[in-house]
Amino acid sequence: MSYQILFVEDSVDQAELIRITFSKHHEKFYSSFSSSGQDCINKCKENVYDAIIMDYRLPGMTGVEVLDELRRLNIGFPVVIITAQGDEKVAVEAMKSGASDYVVKEKNYLSTLPRVIESVIEKEKLQRKLRVKDEFLGSIVQKANDLIFSLDHELTFQFVNPQISRLGFTEEEILGQPFFVILSDRHDPETVRQCLLNPDESNYEFEFKHKDGNVLSFVLSFSILSEKQGSDSRIIGTAKDMTETLHLHQQIRESKNKLQALFDGITDHMLVLDRDKTVIMANEKVASLLNTTPDKVVGMNSGQLSSRGVPIDDEVVERTWQSQRPEYAEITREDKVFQVRTFPMSNLEGELEHVIEYCRDVTDQKKIERELIHSEKLATVGLLASGVAHELRNPLNIIETARYYIKDALPDPDHVVAPKLDIIRRNVKRASNIINNLLEFSRHSPKDREKINVNLALDKTLSLIEKDLYSQNIKVTKRYQELPSACLGLDSLKQVFLNIIINAIQAMPAGGELRIETKIDNERILVNIADTGHGIPGDQISNIFTPFYTTKEIGEGTGLGMYVSHSIIKREGGDILVDSHEGEGTEFTVLLPMN
């Protein structure tokens, strides 16, 4: 730890000696200098120092006057006054003004100065801790909801906090009165005396009399406090309204029973975990996997549950602790697939206290989705390819080879045929790119999720249908923001973009504009795809994500495209929103998680 020290000394030579002394003593001292009292005051207004070493005799004002001004400004840095020999009276005056210590300019006083400063700084730290502790304890006592009091050895009230008003008394009325003035008549005074003078760790039930005569039940605890050796001990007591406590306990039991009943009624795995990933609550589904009851699961940690076959994902739980938002993950355990969703659970103060982990077995659902995606992909690729096959590469290679030999055989590089050969080269390359994109689209990625560039995925999808866009006189406007890589399923994402864009093309038979925009919003990637087509009637929008629902002619669509797209994005932890106005166009917004 380093110390920031301000030296207030008008002598440059003396200041340099002090600096050298402190630098030799320890490298933790960092020095600043002021040559006058006013400069010291100005620096203290703007900076924080661990200690100030100040010469008494300064230009314009004395060290004591500077100290008085600092205290008037409520600047409480510890100050050590340096006085000349024979100025002990000045030192006493400085101590009265609030100086932490003083040093007399005797022989070799500089060698002792660093140790004095260290002692002053440590003393100030201890005093600050004591002040904070006293303020803290005083605040607790004054603001406590319970009645806190102290009694002397004669059982007379020496202190009460404001909660004495629960019994109708003011603090002034009760101080100096015997404890028995608030005790109901059913208690034996001698028995009470023995409880107070010889308390144990038990809580005692007492009935207190309100000032108006009513009797209230309290739970009390006592302890003996010995302040100093040889002095009388004090009895410290704390009293809590027992009716309120019992009512609160009853509410907690009822709330817990209702919550447990709700948990047990959920047929998927559900857990409530604390920060250490220890189970606070578990439902019957989790308990049944362990052949036990939910109360026996409480106290287990996530590692124990995972080793015994309970599907649980610590990583997604930790993400919720970090982000304080719901998170999603898809995990595989043996041959089963589970969707894991976590939700923050805050206390009454709004602080994150627990995380709810909800886990659903989606193995069968995933199988159906894969089959639907595969079927839709085959239908889409068949529609787009329409005769494009691997064999096209051979004639393209022949054309390119022939072009190369013709160009090589030209007598003059600037021959009139050369520009035509370049046109052939560019179009062969373009045709090859189209074939490669089609084959890439139909090829299955070996990874369920991988880091992808969303903007690049959009561009590759557009290149597949570039000819359709051109032939239908559709203008494409792109506004891409720079996006981070997203961990998503590449095959699935390309399928979603292609489905939406094809629908947009079909909605603009007479041409129009296709607007594609990407941006980041609230830590999510937003992809807006809008067209200026005929739009979707208002009574049909709610059905566009329904399987086998289509507005196209028989044979032109399966009714699965948007359903599959919606399912894919939901599976990735995102969403698809749609906004359409008949006769004006349709806008799809694809929300993708950044993680």
Residue pairs with C-beta under 8 A, 6 or more apart in sequence:
1 28
2 28
2 29
2 30
3 28
3 29
3 30
3 50
3 51
3 117
3 118
3 121
4 30
4 32
4 47
4 48
4 49
4 50
5 22
5 29
5 30
5 31
5 32
5 49
5 50
5 51
5 52
5 53
5 117
6 31
6 32
6 33
6 34
6 40
6 43
6 44
6 47
6 49
6 51
6 52
6 53
6 77
7 15
7 18
7 19
7 31
7 32
7 33
7 34
7 53
8 33
8 34
8 35
8 36
8 37
8 39
8 40
8 52
8 53
8 54
8 55
8 58
8 63
8 66
9 15
9 18
9 33
9 34
9 35
9 53
9 55
10 35
10 36
10 55
10 57
10 58
10 59
11 55
12 35
14 55
15 33
15 35
17 110
18 31
18 53
18 110
18 113
19 31
19 33
21 110
21 111
21 113
21 114
22 29
22 31
22 113
22 114
22 117
23 29
23 31
25 114
26 114
29 114
29 117
32 43
32 47
32 49
34 40
34 43
35 59
36 58
36 59
36 60
37 58
37 59
37 60
37 61
37 62
37 63
37 65
37 66
37 69
38 60
38 61
40 52
40 54
40 66
41 66
41 69
41 70
41 73
44 52
44 70
44 73
44 75
44 77
45 73
45 75
48 77
49 77
50 77
50 78
50 121
50 124
51 77
51 78
51 79
51 80
51 100
51 117
51 120
51 121
51 124
52 77
52 78
52 79
52 80
53 79
53 80
53 82
53 113
53 117
54 63
54 66
54 67
54 79
54 80
54 81
54 82
55 63
55 81
55 82
56 62
56 63
56 64
56 81
56 82
56 83
56 84
56 87
56 90
56 94
57 63
57 84
58 66
61 69
63 81
63 82
63 94
64 81
64 90
64 93
64 94
64 97
67 79
67 81
67 94
67 97
67 98
67 99
68 97
70 76
70 77
70 79
71 97
71 98
78 100
78 120
78 121
78 123
78 124
79 94
79 98
79 99
79 100
80 99
80 100
80 101
80 102
80 103
80 113
80 116
80 117
80 120
81 90
81 91
81 94
81 99
81 101
81 102
81 103
82 102
82 103
82 104
82 105
82 109
83 90
83 91
83 94
83 102
83 103
83 104
83 105
84 104
84 105
85 104
85 105
85 106
87 104
88 104
91 99
91 102
91 104
94 102
95 101
95 102
100 120
100 123
100 124
101 116
101 119
101 120
103 109
103 112
103 113
103 116
141 148
141 161
142 161
142 162
144 161
144 163
145 163
145 240
146 163
146 238
146 239
146 240
147 160
147 161
147 163
147 164
147 166
147 167
147 218
147 237
147 238
147 239
147 240
148 160
148 161
148 163
148 236
148 237
148 238
148 239
149 157
149 159
149 160
149 161
149 164
149 236
149 237
149 239
150 157
150 158
150 159
150 225
150 234
150 235
150 236
150 237
151 157
151 158
151 179
151 196
151 234
151 235
151 237
152 158
152 232
152 234
152 235
153 197
153 232
153 233
154 178
155 178
155 179
155 180
155 193
155 196
155 235
156 176
156 177
156 178
156 179
157 174
157 175
157 176
157 177
157 178
157 179
158 175
158 234
159 175
160 171
160 174
160 175
161 171
162 171
164 170
164 171
164 174
166 216
166 241
167 182
167 208
167 209
167 210
167 211
167 216
168 210
168 211
168 212
169 182
169 211
174 181
174 182
179 192
179 196
180 189
180 192
182 208
182 209
183 189
183 192
183 206
183 207
183 208
183 209
184 206
184 207
184 208
184 209
184 215
186 207
187 206
187 207
192 206
195 204
195 222
196 222
196 235
196 237
197 235
199 221
199 222
199 223
199 224
199 235
202 221
203 219
203 220
203 221
204 219
204 220
204 221
204 222
205 217
205 218
205 219
205 220
205 242
206 217
206 218
206 220
206 239
207 215
207 216
207 217
207 218
208 215
208 216
208 218
208 239
209 215
209 216
210 216
216 241
216 243
217 241
217 242
217 243
218 239
218 240
218 241
218 242
219 239
219 240
219 242
219 245
220 237
220 238
220 239
220 240
221 237
221 238
222 235
222 236
222 237
223 235
223 236
224 233
224 234
224 235
224 236
225 233
225 234
225 235
225 236
226 233
226 234
227 233
227 234
259 281
260 281
260 283
260 294
263 270
263 281
263 282
263 283
263 284
263 294
264 283
264 284
264 294
266 283
266 285
267 285
268 285
268 358
268 359
268 360
268 361
269 283
269 285
269 286
269 289
269 310
269 311
269 312
269 357
269 358
269 359
269 360
270 282
270 283
270 285
270 286
270 356
270 357
270 358
270 359
271 279
271 281
271 282
271 283
271 286
271 305
271 312
271 356
271 357
272 279
272 280
272 281
272 282
272 345
272 354
272 355
272 356
272 357
273 279
273 280
273 302
273 317
273 354
273 355
273 356
273 357
274 280
274 353
274 354
275 321
276 301
277 301
277 302
277 303
277 314
277 317
278 299
278 300
278 301
278 302
279 297
279 298
279 299
279 300
279 301
279 302
279 305
280 298
280 354
281 294
281 298
282 294
282 297
282 298
283 294
284 294
286 294
286 297
286 305
286 310
287 293
287 294
287 296
287 297
289 308
289 309
289 310
290 296
290 297
290 305
290 308
290 310
297 305
302 312
302 314
302 317
305 312
306 312
306 314
309 333
311 331
311 333
311 336
311 338
311 340
311 359
311 361
312 340
312 357
312 359
313 329
313 331
313 340
313 357
313 359
315 329
316 327
316 328
316 329
316 340
316 342
316 357
317 342
317 355
317 357
319 327
319 342
319 595
320 326
320 327
320 342
320 343
320 344
320 355
321 352
321 355
324 344
324 352
325 344
326 341
326 342
326 343
326 344
327 341
327 342
327 595
328 339
328 340
328 341
328 342
328 573
328 593
329 339
329 340
329 573
330 337
330 338
330 339
330 340
330 362
330 571
331 337
331 338
331 340
332 338
335 363
336 361
336 363
337 361
337 362
337 363
337 366
338 359
338 360
338 361
338 362
339 359
339 360
339 362
339 571
340 357
340 358
340 359
341 357
341 358
341 359
342 355
342 356
342 357
342 358
343 355
343 356
343 358
344 352
344 355
344 356
345 352
345 353
345 354
345 355
345 356
346 352
346 353
347 353
366 571
369 564
369 567
369 568
369 571
372 547
372 560
372 563
372 564
372 567
373 491
373 492
373 495
373 564
373 568
375 558
375 560
376 495
376 499
376 558
376 560
376 561
376 564
377 442
377 491
377 495
379 558
380 495
380 498
380 499
380 502
380 561
381 438
381 441
381 442
384 438
384 464
384 465
385 438
385 442
388 434
388 435
388 438
390 439
392 431
392 435
393 432
393 435
396 428
396 431
396 432
396 435
399 424
399 428
400 425
400 428
403 421
403 424
403 425
403 428
406 417
406 421
407 418
407 421
410 417
410 418
433 463
434 463
434 464
434 466
434 467
437 460
437 463
437 464
438 464
440 460
441 460
441 461
441 464
441 494
441 498
444 491
445 489
445 490
445 491
447 489
447 490
448 489
449 487
449 488
449 489
450 487
450 488
450 489
450 490
451 485
451 486
451 487
452 485
452 486
452 487
452 488
452 490
452 493
453 483
453 485
454 483
454 486
454 488
454 493
454 518
454 525
454 527
454 592
455 480
455 483
455 518
457 490
457 493
457 494
457 497
458 478
458 480
458 497
458 516
458 518
458 527
460 494
461 494
461 497
461 498
461 501
462 469
462 476
462 501
462 516
464 498
465 498
465 501
465 502
465 505
468 505
469 476
469 505
469 514
472 505
472 508
472 509
472 511
473 510
473 511
473 512
474 505
474 508
474 511
474 512
474 513
474 514
475 511
475 512
475 513
475 514
476 513
476 514
476 516
477 513
477 514
477 515
477 516
478 516
478 517
479 515
479 516
479 517
479 518
480 516
480 517
480 518
481 518
481 519
481 520
483 518
483 520
483 525
484 520
484 594
486 525
486 592
486 593
486 594
487 595
488 572
488 592
489 568
489 572
492 568
492 571
492 572
493 568
493 572
493 592
495 564
495 565
495 568
496 565
496 568
496 569
496 576
496 590
497 527
497 529
497 590
499 561
499 562
499 564
499 565
500 529
500 565
500 588
500 590
501 514
501 529
502 561
503 561
503 562
503 586
504 514
504 529
504 530
504 531
504 533
504 586
505 514
505 531
506 533
506 552
507 531
507 533
507 534
507 535
507 585
507 586
508 514
508 531
508 532
508 533
508 534
512 531
512 532
512 533
512 585
513 531
513 532
514 529
514 530
514 531
515 528
515 529
515 530
515 531
516 527
516 528
516 529
516 530
517 526
517 527
517 528
517 530
518 525
518 526
518 527
518 528
519 525
519 526
520 526
520 594
523 594
524 574
524 591
524 592
524 593
524 594
525 591
525 592
525 593
525 594
526 589
526 590
526 591
526 592
527 589
527 590
527 592
528 587
528 588
528 589
528 590
529 587
529 588
529 590
530 585
530 586
530 587
530 588
531 585
531 586
531 587
532 584
532 585
533 585
533 586
534 582
534 583
535 580
535 581
535 582
535 583
535 584
535 585
535 586
536 544
536 551
536 578
536 580
536 582
536 586
537 582
538 582
540 551
541 578
541 580
543 549
544 562
544 578
545 562
545 563
545 566
545 576
546 559
546 563
547 559
547 560
547 563
548 558
548 559
548 560
548 563
549 559
549 563
550 556
550 557
550 558
550 559
565 576
566 576
569 575
569 576
569 590
569 591
569 592
572 592
572 593
573 593
574 590
574 591
574 592
574 593
575 591
576 588
576 589
576 590
576 591
577 588
577 589
577 591
578 586
578 587
578 588
578 589
579 586
579 587
579 589
580 586
580 587
